[in-house]
């Protein structure tokens, strides 16, 4: 079997924002990073009323630093060679899936407990330890 090389990733350039409303940003930001920042900011706003987030009194930490760290982590780091959000989704999918597979197909009777023998079983009783 031959492998055919595909160069789609080479031509897929991530779009980047350099300025917003005429104000230049200190560093270029991709749309993906902006999406993670806005998502984390929205979650922080929702969780602002509940402890332990409500115990943090620093506005910049709560609404700037944490979303920036989340955006940086989810766009720059990899877990097991995958993006962190995809790794977490696959982990949860594996955790909640049936764990009885053979050749990537689910087994017919995964809930059968114990072993079942079709024939008579011969065994020998020993008398060790008895005097």
C-alpha positions as CSV (number, residue, x, y, z in Angstrom):
1,X,0.0,0.0,0.0
2,X,1.4,3.4,-0.9
3,X,1.0,6.6,1.1
4,X,0.0,9.6,-0.7
5,X,1.4,12.8,0.7
6,X,-1.1,15.6,1.2
7,X,0.0,19.2,1.6
8,X,-3.2,20.8,2.8
9,X,-1.7,21.9,6.1
10,X,1.0,23.9,4.3
11,X,-1.6,26.1,2.6
12,X,-3.8,26.4,5.7
13,X,-2.5,29.7,7.2
14,X,-4.1,30.8,10.5
15,X,-5.6,34.2,10.3
16,X,-4.1,36.8,12.6
17,X,-5.3,40.1,14.0
18,X,-2.6,42.8,14.4
19,X,-4.9,45.7,15.4
20,X,-8.4,46.4,16.6
21,X,-10.3,49.6,15.7
22,X,-7.0,51.2,14.7
23,X,-5.2,50.3,18.0
24,X,-2.2,48.2,17.4
25,X,-2.0,45.1,19.7
26,X,1.3,44.4,21.5
27,X,1.6,41.0,19.8
28,X,-0.4,39.4,17.0
29,X,-3.4,37.3,18.1
30,X,-5.0,34.5,16.1
31,X,-8.8,34.1,15.8
32,X,-8.5,30.8,17.7
33,X,-6.7,32.5,20.6
34,X,-9.3,35.2,20.6
35,X,-12.1,32.6,20.8
36,X,-10.5,30.8,23.7
37,X,-10.0,34.2,25.5
38,X,-13.6,35.2,25.0
39,X,-14.8,31.7,26.0
40,X,-12.7,31.8,29.2
41,X,-13.9,35.3,29.9
42,X,-17.5,34.3,29.5
43,X,-17.0,31.4,31.9
44,X,-15.3,33.7,34.4
45,X,-18.2,36.1,34.3
46,X,-20.6,33.2,34.9
47,X,-18.6,31.8,37.8
48,X,-18.0,35.2,39.3
49,X,-20.8,34.7,41.8
50,X,-19.6,31.3,43.1
51,X,-16.7,30.5,45.4
52,X,-13.7,30.2,45.0
53,X,-13.8,32.6,42.0
54,X,-15.8,35.1,44.0
55,X,-13.1,35.2,46.6
56,X,-10.6,36.7,44.1
57,X,-10.9,40.4,44.5
58,X,-8.3,41.4,41.8
59,X,-10.2,42.4,38.6
60,X,-7.1,42.0,36.3
61,X,-6.4,38.5,37.6
62,X,-10.0,37.4,37.3
63,X,-10.9,38.9,33.9
64,X,-7.6,39.3,32.1
65,X,-4.9,37.0,33.4
66,X,-6.9,33.8,33.8
67,X,-8.5,34.1,30.3
68,X,-5.0,34.9,28.8
69,X,-3.5,31.9,30.5
70,X,-6.4,29.7,29.3
71,X,-6.0,31.0,25.7
72,X,-2.2,30.5,25.8
73,X,-2.5,26.9,27.2
74,X,-5.2,25.8,24.8
75,X,-3.4,27.1,21.7
76,X,0.3,26.5,22.5
77,X,0.5,23.3,24.5
78,X,-0.2,19.7,23.5
79,X,-1.2,16.7,25.7
80,X,-0.2,13.4,24.2
81,X,0.4,15.1,20.8
82,X,-3.1,16.6,20.7
83,X,-4.6,20.0,21.5
84,X,-5.7,20.1,25.2
85,X,-9.4,20.5,24.4
86,X,-9.4,17.5,22.0
87,X,-7.4,15.4,24.5
88,X,-10.0,16.1,27.2
89,X,-12.9,15.3,24.9
90,X,-11.3,12.0,23.9
91,X,-10.5,11.2,27.5
92,X,-14.1,11.8,28.5
93,X,-15.4,9.8,25.5
94,X,-13.1,6.9,26.5
95,X,-14.1,7.1,30.1
96,X,-17.8,6.9,29.4
97,X,-17.6,4.3,26.6
98,X,-17.9,0.6,27.0
99,X,-14.5,-1.0,27.7
100,X,-15.2,-4.4,26.1
101,X,-13.8,-4.3,22.6
102,X,-12.1,-6.7,20.3
103,X,-10.5,-5.3,17.1
104,X,-12.2,-1.9,17.8
105,X,-15.7,-3.5,17.8
106,X,-17.8,-3.8,20.9
107,X,-18.2,-7.4,22.1
108,X,-21.6,-9.2,22.0
109,X,-21.9,-10.0,25.7
110,X,-19.7,-7.6,27.7
111,X,-21.8,-7.9,30.9
112,X,-21.3,-11.6,31.4
113,X,-19.5,-12.0,34.7
114,X,-17.1,-14.8,35.6
115,X,-16.0,-17.6,33.4
116,X,-18.2,-20.3,31.9
117,X,-16.8,-23.7,30.9
118,X,-18.5,-25.9,28.3
119,X,-17.1,-29.2,29.6
120,X,-16.5,-31.0,32.8
121,X,-13.4,-29.8,34.7
122,X,-11.1,-32.3,36.4
123,X,-9.1,-31.3,39.4
124,X,-7.2,-33.0,42.2
125,X,-7.7,-32.4,45.8
126,X,-4.5,-32.2,47.8
127,X,-4.1,-32.9,51.5
128,X,-1.1,-30.7,52.2
129,X,-1.0,-29.2,55.6
130,X,-3.4,-31.7,57.2
131,X,-1.9,-34.0,59.8
